[in-house]
């Protein structure tokens, strides 16, 4: 199952309201990222824009997640652009990002 399908499953069926809402936000973020990746001339331009896709409220704490967001953005760009990337790389990068995000930001709730 690809990452987007997994997120849809979580958004619709997870026991936790928090996890459902976060998955819905991530799905919307993926749509914005897909548009950005399609329209970006370079990976660097995509990353610059993708870092400010609402990863945290008003992106005020996104810098705390930059280390694990960058591999997600790189893999996402590769998948969308049909280059060397694949869904496995994106899923692996996403798993690391998600763990980091929950670890660092859970106390904000």
C-alpha positions in Angstrom: 0.0 0.0 0.0 1.5 3.4 -0.9 1.9 6.2 1.6 -1.1 8.2 0.4 -3.4 5.1 0.7 -2.1 4.5 4.2 -2.8 8.1 5.2 -6.3 7.8 3.8 -6.8 4.7 5.8 -5.6 6.4 9.0 -7.8 9.5 8.3 -10.9 7.4 7.9 -10.4 4.6 10.5 -7.8 5.3 13.2 -9.0 5.0 16.8 -7.3 8.3 17.7 -9.1 11.5 16.7 -5.7 13.3 16.8 -4.2 10.8 14.3 -7.2 11.0 12.0 -7.0 14.8 11.9 -3.2 14.8 11.4 -3.6 12.3 8.5 -6.2 14.5 6.9 -3.9 17.5 7.2 -1.0 15.4 5.7 -3.2 14.4 2.7 -4.0 18.0 2.0 -0.3 18.9 2.4 0.6 16.1 -0.1 -1.8 17.7 -2.7 0.0 21.1 -2.2 3.4 19.4 -2.4 2.4 17.6 -5.6 1.5 20.9 -7.2 4.7 22.4 -6.0 6.8 19.5 -7.3 5.1 19.6 -10.7 5.7 23.3 -11.0 9.3 23.5 -9.6 12.1 23.7 -12.0 14.6 22.2 -9.6 14.7 20.1 -6.4 16.2 23.1 -4.6 13.3 25.3 -5.5 10.8 22.7 -4.4 12.5 22.2 -1.1 12.5 25.9 -0.4 8.8 26.1 -1.0 8.0 22.6 0.5 9.6 23.5 3.9 6.8 26.0 4.3 3.8 23.8 3.5 2.3 24.1 7.0 4.2 21.3 8.7 3.6 23.0 12.0 1.1 25.8 13.0 2.2 28.8 10.9 5.4 26.9 10.3 6.7 28.4 13.5 8.4 25.2 14.6 9.1 23.6 11.3 12.8 24.3 11.7 12.8 21.8 14.5 11.8 19.1 12.0 14.0 20.1 9.1 16.4 17.2 9.5 13.6 14.7 8.8 11.5 16.8 6.5 14.3 17.2 3.9 14.5 13.5 3.0 10.7 13.4 2.7 10.7 16.4 0.3 13.6 14.9 -1.7 11.8 11.5 -2.1 8.5 13.2 -2.8 10.0 15.2 -5.6 11.6 12.2 -7.1 8.3 10.2 -7.0 6.3 13.1 -8.5 8.9 13.9 -11.2 9.3 10.2 -12.1 13.0 10.3 -11.5 15.1 7.8 -9.5 12.9 7.8 -6.4 10.3 5.3 -5.5 7.5 4.9 -3.0 9.6 2.8 -0.7 12.1 5.6 -0.2 9.3 8.0 0.4 7.6 5.7 2.9 10.9 5.2 4.8 11.6 8.9 4.9 8.0 9.5 6.0 8.2 7.0 8.9 11.3 8.7 10.2 9.7 12.2 9.8 6.5 11.1 11.5 8.3 9.6 14.5 10.4 12.8 14.8 7.3 15.0 14.5 5.4 13.1 17.1 8.3 13.0 19.5 9.1 16.7 19.2 5.7 18.2 18.9 3.4 16.0 21.0 3.9 18.3 24.1 2.3 21.2 22.1 -1.2 19.6 22.4 
